[in-house]
Amino acid sequence: MVCPNPVAIGATVVAGAVYVGAKVVEHWDDIEAGAKKVGKAIGEGAGKVFSALNPFD
């Protein structure tokens, strides 16, 4: 079994980063919409938890 040299490993990492960056740019609208949904759900859930824990409610 041959171990790859550091240049090959670095090239693989750079190629992977470029690929992931391209996919993020390609699907940015979906990512943004999903992030907004998650943020809204977390905000609503946190509000419910805090109102349930509030003894003065």
Number of C-alpha atoms within 10 A of each C-alpha: 3 4 5 8 8 9 9 10 11 11 11 12 12 12 12 12 12 12 11 12 11 12 11 13 10 11 10 12 11 11 13 11 11 12 12 12 12 12 12 12 12 12 12 11 12 12 12 12 11 10 12 11 10 9 7 6 6
